[in-house]
């Protein structure tokens, strides 16, 4: 026996703090059995649950990383598609402006040509009308001259006789 404390001499079977006896061995056995039972019934299920959560969290983190990678790939693809669409839209707008300018120029040219044609037709019509008016005036003047000459000469002149008189007057 190892005694760490001094036992009074009058106390029989005095046990000190470090006295090893059968009670200590039994208590140690009960403690170890309790630890084993607690390990099997409480601690192991808790640790397995925690490890399962860790696995689920790791799988979730991996799935989140994969989803983020796919999101970034999709985002890059969408941005590339938008860039291509912007370029195509810019080209379409430029083509539309060119087409509109060409169409406007064609319409302007056609309008000028049509105006030129209408002007030329109007000028030709005015000349024809002018020539017709001059011809009509000549005919009227000729008729008036014949009427005036016949009144002066007090004879009826026909066109043939008037032409002879006119030729003779011009010849003199």
GROMACS elastic network, one bead per residue, 0.5 to 0.9 nm:
[ bonds ]
;  ai    aj funct       b0    kb
    1    18     6  0.86939   500
    1    19     6  0.61441   500
    1    20     6  0.69156   500
    1    21     6  0.86428   500
    2    16     6  0.82347   500
    2    18     6  0.65091   500
    2    19     6  0.56523   500
    2    20     6  0.75438   500
    3     6     6  0.70221   500
    3     7     6  0.83245   500
    3    15     6  0.76145   500
    3    16     6  0.56015   500
    3    17     6  0.73022   500
    3    18     6  0.61179   500
    3    19     6  0.59136   500
    4    16     6  0.60666   500
    4    17     6  0.62628   500
    4    18     6  0.58986   500
    4    19     6  0.77202   500
    5    15     6  0.85909   500
    5    16     6  0.54314   500
    5    17     6  0.67715   500
    5    18     6  0.81980   500
    6     9     6  0.87468   500
    6    16     6  0.73564   500
    7    10     6  0.83980   500
    7    11     6  0.72461   500
    7    14     6  0.60193   500
    7    15     6  0.74197   500
    7    16     6  0.69925   500
    8    11     6  0.58256   500
    8    12     6  0.86917   500
    8    14     6  0.78114   500
    9    12     6  0.74483   500
    9    14     6  0.86256   500
   11    14     6  0.58127   500
   15    18     6  0.80218   500
   15    19     6  0.59017   500
   15    20     6  0.87842   500
   16    19     6  0.53538   500
   17    20     6  0.87475   500
   19    24     6  0.87820   500
   20    23     6  0.80794   500
   20    24     6  0.63812   500
   20    25     6  0.80381   500
   21    24     6  0.57037   500
   21    25     6  0.68986   500
   22    25     6  0.51194   500
   22    26     6  0.62345   500
   22    27     6  0.85863   500
   23    26     6  0.51228   500
   23    27     6  0.60310   500
   23    28     6  0.84249   500
   24    27     6  0.51077   500
   24    28     6  0.60153   500
   24    29     6  0.85737   500
   25    28     6  0.50400   500
   25    29     6  0.61912   500
   25    30     6  0.86588   500
   26    29     6  0.50355   500
   26    30     6  0.61513   500
   26    31     6  0.85260   500
   27    30     6  0.50571   500
   27    31     6  0.60592   500
   27    32     6  0.85946   500
   28    31     6  0.50321   500
   28    32     6  0.61958   500
   28    33     6  0.86357   500
   29    32     6  0.51257   500
   29    33     6  0.61316   500
   29    34     6  0.84748   500
   30    33     6  0.51203   500
   30    34     6  0.60244   500
   30    35     6  0.85287   500
   31    34     6  0.50514   500
   31    35     6  0.60945   500
   31    36     6  0.85719   500
   32    36     6  0.60861   500
   32    37     6  0.85735   500
   33    37     6  0.60947   500
   33    38     6  0.84600   500
   34    37     6  0.50943   500
   34    38     6  0.59667   500
   34    39     6  0.83375   500
   35    38     6  0.50622   500
   35    39     6  0.59139   500
   35    40     6  0.85614   500
   36    40     6  0.61687   500
   36    41     6  0.85460   500
   37    40     6  0.51414   500
   37    41     6  0.59092   500
   37    42     6  0.79546   500
   38    41     6  0.52389   500
   38    42     6  0.52324   500
   38    43     6  0.62256   500
   38    44     6  0.83563   500
   39    42     6  0.57133   500
   39    44     6  0.55964   500
   39    45     6  0.85140   500
   40    43     6  0.65190   500
   40    44     6  0.56252   500
   40    45     6  0.76184   500
   41    44     6  0.66884   500
   41    45     6  0.68430   500
   42    45     6  0.57101   500
   42    46     6  0.62014   500
   42    47     6  0.86916   500
   43    46     6  0.50646   500
   43    47     6  0.59934   500
   43    48     6  0.84590   500
   44    47     6  0.50382   500
   44    48     6  0.59458   500
   44    49     6  0.84099   500
   45    49     6  0.59429   500
   45    50     6  0.84653   500
   46    49     6  0.50484   500
   46    50     6  0.61366   500
   46    51     6  0.85485   500
   47    51     6  0.60099   500
   47    52     6  0.84233   500
   48    52     6  0.59835   500
   48    53     6  0.84997   500
   49    53     6  0.61302   500
   49    54     6  0.85241   500
   50    53     6  0.50001   500
   50    54     6  0.61185   500
   50    55     6  0.86217   500
   51    55     6  0.61868   500
   51    56     6  0.85931   500
   52    55     6  0.50009   500
   52    56     6  0.61198   500
   52    57     6  0.84553   500
   53    57     6  0.59128   500
   53    58     6  0.83480   500
   54    57     6  0.50210   500
   54    58     6  0.59707   500
   54    59     6  0.84631   500
   55    58     6  0.50054   500
   55    59     6  0.60444   500
   55    60     6  0.84319   500
   56    59     6  0.50372   500
   56    60     6  0.59844   500
   56    61     6  0.84775   500
   57    61     6  0.59737   500
   57    62     6  0.84151   500
   58    61     6  0.50161   500
   58    62     6  0.60618   500
   58    63     6  0.84905   500
   59    63     6  0.60237   500
   59    64     6  0.84283   500
   60    64     6  0.59255   500
   60    65     6  0.84258   500
   61    65     6  0.60385   500
   61    66     6  0.85135   500
   62    65     6  0.50287   500
   62    66     6  0.61453   500
   62    67     6  0.85007   500
   63    67     6  0.59723   500
   63    68     6  0.84298   500
   64    68     6  0.59680   500
   64    69     6  0.84461   500
   65    68     6  0.50170   500
   65    69     6  0.60925   500
   65    70     6  0.86070   500
   66    70     6  0.61538   500
   66    71     6  0.84217   500
   67    70     6  0.50683   500
   67    71     6  0.59214   500
   67    72     6  0.84980   500
   68    72     6  0.60424   500
   68    73     6  0.84987   500
   69    72     6  0.51442   500
   69    73     6  0.61942   500
   69    74     6  0.85661   500
   70    74     6  0.59927   500
   70    75     6  0.83583   500
   71    74     6  0.50068   500
   71    75     6  0.58950   500
   71    76     6  0.84549   500
   72    76     6  0.60354   500
   72    77     6  0.84709   500
   73    76     6  0.50998   500
   73    77     6  0.61471   500
   73    78     6  0.85778   500
   74    78     6  0.60101   500
   74    79     6  0.84663   500
   75    78     6  0.50010   500
   75    79     6  0.60535   500
   75    80     6  0.84898   500
   76    79     6  0.50721   500
   76    80     6  0.61025   500
   76    81     6  0.85374   500
   77    80     6  0.50430   500
   77    81     6  0.60774   500
   77    82     6  0.85261   500
   78    82     6  0.60390   500
   78    83     6  0.85120   500
   79    83     6  0.60923   500
   79    84     6  0.85736   500
   80    83     6  0.50462   500
   80    84     6  0.61991   500
   80    85     6  0.85323   500
   81    84     6  0.50761   500
   81    85     6  0.60371   500
   81    86     6  0.85207   500
   82    86     6  0.59933   500
   82    87     6  0.85205   500
   83    86     6  0.50515   500
   83    87     6  0.62206   500
   83    88     6  0.85860   500
   84    87     6  0.50892   500
   84    88     6  0.61087   500
   84    89     6  0.84897   500
   85    89     6  0.59398   500
   85    90     6  0.84195   500
   86    90     6  0.60120   500
   86    91     6  0.84984   500
   87    90     6  0.50383   500
   87    91     6  0.61170   500
   87    92     6  0.85144   500
   88    91     6  0.50008   500
   88    92     6  0.60152   500
   88    93     6  0.85142   500
   89    93     6  0.60410   500
   89    94     6  0.84682   500
   90    93     6  0.51220   500
   90    94     6  0.61269   500
   90    95     6  0.85166   500
   91    94     6  0.50310   500
   91    95     6  0.59867   500
   91    96     6  0.84085   500
   92    96     6  0.59395   500
   92    97     6  0.85171   500
   93    97     6  0.61473   500
   93    98     6  0.85592   500
   94    97     6  0.50902   500
   94    98     6  0.61695   500
   94    99     6  0.85082   500
   95    99     6  0.59348   500
   95   100     6  0.83691   500
   96   100     6  0.58857   500
   96   101     6  0.83723   500
   97   100     6  0.50211   500
   97   101     6  0.59773   500
   97   102     6  0.84474   500
   98   101     6  0.50607   500
   98   102     6  0.60393   500
   98   103     6  0.84596   500
   99   102     6  0.50447   500
   99   103     6  0.59829   500
   99   104     6  0.84129   500
  100   103     6  0.50054   500
  100   104     6  0.59256   500
  100   105     6  0.84357   500
  101   104     6  0.50148   500
  101   105     6  0.60515   500
  101   106     6  0.85061   500
  102   105     6  0.50671   500
  102   106     6  0.60985   500
  102   107     6  0.85572   500
  103   107     6  0.60531   500
  103   108     6  0.84218   500
  104   107     6  0.50312   500
  104   108     6  0.59579   500
  104   109     6  0.84450   500
  105   109     6  0.59716   500
  105   110     6  0.84025   500
  106   109     6  0.50386   500
  106   110     6  0.59696   500
  106   111     6  0.84249   500
  107   110     6  0.50057   500
  107   111     6  0.59763   500
  107   112     6  0.84962   500
  108   111     6  0.50452   500
  108   112     6  0.61142   500
  108   113     6  0.85308   500
  109   112     6  0.50520   500
  109   113     6  0.60484   500
  109   114     6  0.84088   500
  110   113     6  0.50169   500
  110   114     6  0.59218   500
  110   115     6  0.83833   500
  111   115     6  0.59060   500
  111   116     6  0.83586   500
  112   116     6  0.59416   500
  112   117     6  0.84472   500
  113   117     6  0.60230   500
  113   118     6  0.84442   500
  114   117     6  0.50111   500
  114   118     6  0.59995   500
  114   119     6  0.84025   500
  115   119     6  0.59183   500
  115   120     6  0.84347   500
  116   119     6  0.50117   500
  116   120     6  0.60363   500
  116   121     6  0.84475   500
  117   120     6  0.50789   500
  117   121     6  0.60104   500
  117   122     6  0.84630   500
  118   121     6  0.50017   500
  118   122     6  0.60050   500
  118   123     6  0.84926   500
  119   122     6  0.50031   500
  119   123     6  0.60415   500
  119   124     6  0.84814   500
  120   123     6  0.50132   500
  120   124     6  0.60407   500
  120   125     6  0.84357   500
  121   124     6  0.50368   500
  121   125     6  0.60025   500
  121   126     6  0.84665   500
  122   126     6  0.59775   500
  122   127     6  0.84943   500
  123   127     6  0.60937   500
  123   128     6  0.85040   500
  124   127     6  0.50506   500
  124   128     6  0.60724   500
  124   129     6  0.84681   500
  125   128     6  0.50090   500
  125   129     6  0.59837   500
  125   130     6  0.82968   500
  126   129     6  0.50198   500
  126   130     6  0.58020   500
  126   131     6  0.83919   500
  127   131     6  0.59179   500
  127   132     6  0.83038   500
  128   131     6  0.50515   500
  128   132     6  0.59603   500
  128   133     6  0.84113   500
  129   133     6  0.59385   500
  129   134     6  0.84526   500
  130   134     6  0.60470   500
  130   135     6  0.84101   500
  131   135     6  0.59296   500
  131   136     6  0.83287   500
  132   136     6  0.59246   500
  132   137     6  0.83977   500
  133   137     6  0.59267   500
  133   138     6  0.84483   500
  134   138     6  0.60452   500
  134   139     6  0.84760   500
  135   138     6  0.50235   500
  135   139     6  0.61119   500
  135   140     6  0.84813   500
  136   139     6  0.50223   500
  136   140     6  0.60151   500
  136   141     6  0.84212   500
  137   141     6  0.58752   500
  137   142     6  0.82839   500
  138   142     6  0.58601   500
  138   143     6  0.83795   500
  139   143     6  0.60478   500
  139   144     6  0.84656   500
  140   144     6  0.59839   500
  140   145     6  0.84164   500
  141   145     6  0.59378   500
  141   146     6  0.84717   500
  142   145     6  0.50423   500
  142   146     6  0.61764   500
  142   147     6  0.86139   500
  143   146     6  0.50664   500
  143   147     6  0.61665   500
  143   148     6  0.85169   500
  143   159     6  0.88452   500
  144   147     6  0.50200   500
  144   148     6  0.59356   500
  144   149     6  0.83909   500
  145   148     6  0.50125   500
  145   149     6  0.58967   500
  145   150     6  0.83710   500
  145   162     6  0.89536   500
  146   149     6  0.51193   500
  146   150     6  0.60183   500
  146   151     6  0.85352   500
  146   156     6  0.89986   500
  146   157     6  0.67672   500
  146   158     6  0.78113   500
  146   159     6  0.77411   500
  146   162     6  0.64666   500
  147   150     6  0.51534   500
  147   151     6  0.62063   500
  147   152     6  0.86107   500
  147   156     6  0.84359   500
  147   157     6  0.78371   500
  148   151     6  0.51579   500
  148   152     6  0.61418   500
  148   153     6  0.85453   500
  149   153     6  0.59260   500
  149   154     6  0.80620   500
  149   155     6  0.84349   500
  149   156     6  0.89500   500
  149   157     6  0.78766   500
  149   162     6  0.83653   500
  150   153     6  0.50553   500
  150   154     6  0.54729   500
  150   155     6  0.51429   500
  150   156     6  0.54608   500
  150   157     6  0.56634   500
  150   158     6  0.89743   500
  150   162     6  0.88953   500
  151   155     6  0.67579   500
  151   156     6  0.79773   500
  152   155     6  0.79959   500
  153   156     6  0.82824   500
  153   157     6  0.89710   500
  157   160     6  0.79252   500
  157   161     6  0.58625   500
  157   162     6  0.60217   500
  158   161     6  0.54313   500
  158   162     6  0.61065   500
  158   163     6  0.86204   500
  159   162     6  0.50966   500
  159   163     6  0.61020   500
  159   164     6  0.87213   500
  160   163     6  0.51906   500
  160   164     6  0.64564   500
  160   165     6  0.88625   500
  161   164     6  0.51814   500
  161   165     6  0.63852   500
  161   166     6  0.86683   500
  162   165     6  0.50953   500
  162   166     6  0.60287   500
  162   167     6  0.85179   500
  163   166     6  0.50465   500
  163   167     6  0.60771   500
  163   168     6  0.85767   500
  164   167     6  0.51517   500
  164   168     6  0.62153   500
  164   169     6  0.86604   500
  165   168     6  0.51218   500
  165   169     6  0.61587   500
  165   170     6  0.86084   500
  166   169     6  0.50899   500
  166   170     6  0.61353   500
  166   171     6  0.84873   500
  167   170     6  0.51656   500
  167   171     6  0.60556   500
  167   172     6  0.87141   500
  168   172     6  0.63126   500
  169   172     6  0.52684   500
